[in-house]
Amino acid sequence: MECLNCGTYNDEGNAVCSACGLPLVDTAKTALPPSAKATIASVPKVPSSVQDATEPLIPTFRPVAVTPASLTWGPFASYGKRQAYGGWIVPNEGRRSSIFLETIIKNLRENYASVGDLFTKAFTGQSLHSETEARHFLVLHRGQATLVLNVLPAGKDIFISVASFLKPPLSRLRLGLGLVSVLVALAFFLFFPLSFAGLVEEYLWRGGKIFSNPSTIMHMLFLLCVFAPLGLAAIAGVFIALGKALFSWVVSMDFGAPFRMLPHEFLHEDLLMMHQSIEQALESALESLDIPPTALKRVFPKID
């Protein structure tokens, strides 16, 4: 007996397919009589919806080839620090998840095209069961702000997740201070040992007579009271900044994190605008599919 789902041949006594596990149907017993076939064939076929023909009931996540970076830093590491993360479900609408996502994309492109760049992208990472997966997200990008949206069937329901990220631009002031610190540290390494060694050598040759020269005293005071503290502070600052940069690179793949400015009001306004656009697109998609807005249930509001 041949399985209608996967085409595997099974023994006559089998009730389910040995390959896919679906129940077997005996086509010889369930075949329609010629009159019934003719009656059904004479009825015009109604076009079925897109999701019934193309969308599987449960998505299949297949292992993909990924770089070590996606497993070390996570799928969204390059977008900066996460600001908000929320999730919703639409009960009993899992079969229409692809249509729901297409409606959201259409609403965003028609009504909110000026908010930011809209595109889809596949992200790779490890899931809870430690298998590498590739998941497609809808990405809304505006300047230094990024919002990612995922819509997929979760059993009989639709699961929706939204996460927003901020990656502030580099601060010119911090970069300038870093450059000055590097130059002062280099000058300290190059000139302080030579100048101090010259004073020591002069003291050994002349004894205490070097302190009778005001210029020599001023030179020594400058080295010990001004140049040395500045040089040591610059060296400490360089090592601290380098340590923070390495730590940020290990944690979030952002070597320039110590030199970025703090998020300001414009960046937060961009994020609020993007979140508002997504919420309006979700409501419009629900209305387009004749789903009441009250059906949208929040799973969790925020994770920090």
C-alpha positions in Angstrom: 0.0 0.0 0.0 1.5 3.4 -1.0 1.5 6.3 1.3 -0.3 9.3 -0.2 1.9 11.8 1.7 5.5 10.6 1.1 5.0 7.9 -1.5 6.6 5.1 0.6 5.3 1.6 -0.1 4.0 -0.2 3.1 2.8 -3.7 3.8 -1.0 -4.4 3.5 -1.3 -4.9 7.3 0.2 -1.5 8.3 -2.2 1.1 9.6 0.4 4.0 9.5 3.2 4.8 7.2 6.6 3.4 8.4 8.4 6.6 7.0 6.3 9.6 7.9 3.9 8.1 10.5 0.7 9.3 8.9 -2.4 7.0 8.7 -2.6 5.0 5.5 -5.6 5.2 3.3 -6.7 2.3 1.1 -7.5 4.0 -2.2 -9.2 0.9 -3.5 -11.7 0.9 -0.7 -12.3 4.7 -0.7 -12.4 5.2 -4.5 -15.5 7.0 -5.6 -17.8 5.5 -8.2 -17.7 6.9 -11.7 -20.9 8.8 -11.2 -19.6 10.6 -8.2 -16.3 11.4 -9.9 -18.2 12.9 -12.8 -20.4 15.0 -10.4 -17.4 16.3 -8.6 -15.5 17.1 -11.8 -18.4 19.1 -13.1 -18.4 21.5 -10.1 -16.1 24.5 -10.7 -13.1 24.6 -8.4 -13.0 27.5 -6.0 -9.5 29.1 -5.7 -8.0 28.1 -2.4 -6.0 30.5 -0.2 -2.3 30.8 -0.5 -1.5 29.4 2.8 -3.5 26.2 2.3 -1.5 25.4 -0.8 2.0 26.4 0.1 2.4 26.8 3.9 3.2 23.7 6.0 1.4 23.4 9.3 4.6 23.3 11.3 7.8 25.1 10.1 10.9 23.0 9.5 14.2 24.4 10.8 17.1 22.7 9.1 20.7 22.9 10.2 22.7 25.5 8.2 26.3 26.2 7.7 27.2 29.2 10.0 30.4 31.0 11.0 31.7 30.7 14.6 30.7 34.4 15.1 27.0 33.6 15.0 27.4 31.0 17.8 29.8 33.2 19.9 27.9 36.5 19.9 24.3 35.5 19.0 22.3 36.4 15.9 21.7 40.1 16.7 25.1 41.1 18.2 26.0 43.5 15.5 22.9 45.7 16.0 24.0 47.0 19.4 22.4 46.8 22.9 18.9 45.4 23.1 16.4 48.0 24.4 13.1 46.1 24.4 11.7 42.6 23.6 8.0 41.7 23.5 6.0 38.8 22.3 2.3 38.1 21.4 0.2 35.2 20.2 -2.9 35.1 18.0 -4.8 32.0 19.0 -6.1 29.5 16.5 -4.6 31.3 13.5 -1.4 29.3 12.9 -2.4 28.2 9.4 -2.5 31.9 8.3 0.9 33.0 9.6 2.4 33.6 6.2 -0.6 35.6 5.1 -0.4 37.5 8.3 3.2 38.4 7.8 2.6 39.4 4.2 -0.1 41.7 5.3 2.2 43.3 7.9 4.9 43.9 5.2 2.3 45.4 2.8 1.0 47.8 5.5 4.5 48.9 6.4 5.5 49.5 2.8 2.3 51.4 2.0 1.9 53.5 5.1 5.2 53.7 6.9 7.9 53.7 4.1 9.5 56.8 5.5 10.0 55.3 9.0 13.0 53.3 7.9 14.5 50.7 5.6 12.4 47.5 5.5 13.9 44.1 4.5 14.0 40.4 5.5 17.1 38.7 6.7 18.0 35.2 7.8 19.8 35.1 11.2 21.6 32.0 12.5 22.1 30.9 16.1 21.6 28.1 18.6 18.2 27.4 20.0 17.2 25.9 23.3 17.8 22.4 22.0 21.4 23.3 21.0 20.9 22.9 17.3 21.9 25.6 14.9 18.9 27.2 13.2 18.3 29.8 10.6 15.2 32.0 11.2 14.0 34.7 8.9 13.1 38.1 10.5 11.6 41.2 9.2 14.1 44.1 9.9 13.2 47.7 10.2 16.3 49.9 10.2 16.6 53.6 10.8 20.0 55.2 11.4 21.4 53.6 14.6 18.1 52.0 15.6 17.0 48.6 14.5 13.8 46.6 15.1 13.3 43.0 14.2 10.0 41.2 13.8 9.3 37.5 13.6 6.0 35.9 12.8 5.7 32.1 12.7 3.2 29.4 13.5 3.4 27.9 17.0 1.2 24.9 16.9 -2.3 26.2 16.2 -1.4 29.8 17.1 0.6 32.6 15.5 3.6 33.7 17.5 4.9 37.3 17.1 8.1 38.6 18.6 9.5 42.1 18.4 13.0 43.2 19.6 14.6 46.6 19.3 18.3 47.5 19.4 20.4 50.7 19.6 23.9 51.2 18.5 24.9 54.9 19.1 27.4 56.6 16.9 31.0 57.1 17.9 31.7 60.2 20.0 34.3 62.5 18.5 35.1 63.8 22.0 35.9 60.3 23.3 37.9 59.5 20.2 39.8 62.7 20.6 40.5 62.0 24.2 41.6 58.5 23.3 44.0 59.8 20.7 45.5 62.4 23.1 45.9 59.7 25.7 47.8 57.5 23.3 50.1 60.4 22.2 50.8 61.3 25.9 51.5 57.7 26.8 53.9 57.4 23.8 55.7 60.6 24.7 56.0 59.4 28.3 57.6 56.2 27.2 60.0 57.9 24.8 61.0 61.1 26.6 60.6 60.6 30.4 63.2 57.8 30.8 65.8 59.9 28.7 65.1 63.1 30.6 65.1 61.5 34.0 68.3 59.5 33.2 69.9 62.8 32.1 69.1 64.4 35.5 70.4 61.4 37.4 73.6 61.4 35.3 74.1 65.1 35.9 73.6 64.7 39.6 76.2 61.9 39.8 78.7 64.1 38.0 78.0 67.3 39.8 76.6 66.2 43.0 74.2 68.6 44.7 75.4 71.5 42.6 72.6 70.8 40.0 70.0 72.1 42.4 71.7 75.5 42.4 70.5 75.9 38.8 66.9 77.2 38.6 66.3 75.8 35.2 67.3 72.3 36.3 65.0 72.5 39.3 62.1 73.6 37.1 62.9 70.8 34.7 62.9 68.2 37.5 59.7 69.6 39.0 58.0 69.4 35.6 59.1 65.8 35.0 58.1 64.6 38.5 55.0 66.7 39.2 53.4 67.3 35.7 54.8 64.9 33.0 55.0 61.8 35.1 51.4 62.0 36.5 50.0 62.8 33.1 51.9 60.0 31.5 50.9 57.5 34.1 47.2 58.6 33.9 47.3 58.4 30.1 48.8 54.9 30.2 46.1 53.8 32.7 43.4 55.3 30.5 44.7 53.6 27.4 44.8 50.2 29.2 41.3 50.7 30.7 39.8 51.7 27.3 41.6 48.8 25.6 40.3 46.4 28.3 36.7 47.7 27.9 37.0 47.5 24.1 38.2 43.9 24.2 35.4 43.0 26.7 32.8 44.6 24.5 34.1 42.7 21.5 34.0 39.4 23.3 30.5 40.1 24.7 28.7 42.0 21.9 31.1 42.0 18.9 31.5 45.8 19.3 35.2 46.9 19.7 34.2 50.6 19.6 31.6 50.4 22.4 33.8 52.5 24.9 34.0 55.3 22.4 30.2 55.5 21.6 28.1 58.3 22.9 25.2 57.7 25.3 21.8 57.2 23.6 20.2 60.6 23.2 16.6 61.7 22.6 16.7 61.4 18.8 17.6 57.8 19.0 14.8 57.0 21.5 12.4 58.9 19.3 13.4 56.8 16.3 12.8 53.6 18.4 9.4 54.8 19.6 8.4 55.7 16.0 9.4 52.2 14.8 7.5 50.5 17.6 4.4 52.6 16.8 4.6 51.6 13.1 4.9 47.9 13.9 1.9 48.1 16.3 -0.2 49.9 13.7 0.8 47.4 11.1 -0.2 44.5 13.4 -3.6 46.1 14.1 -4.2 46.6 10.3 -3.2 43.0 9.6 -5.6 41.8 12.2 -8.4 43.9 10.7 -7.6 42.8 7.1 -7.9 39.1 8.1 -11.1 39.7 10.1 -9.4 38.9 13.4 -10.6 40.9 16.4 -7.9 43.0 18.0 -8.7 41.5 21.4 -7.4 38.2 20.0 -3.9 39.5 20.2 -2.5 38.3 23.6 0.8 39.5 25.1 3.1 36.8 26.1 5.8 38.9 27.8 6.3 42.7 27.7 10.0 43.1 28.2 13.3 41.2 28.9 16.4 43.0 30.1 
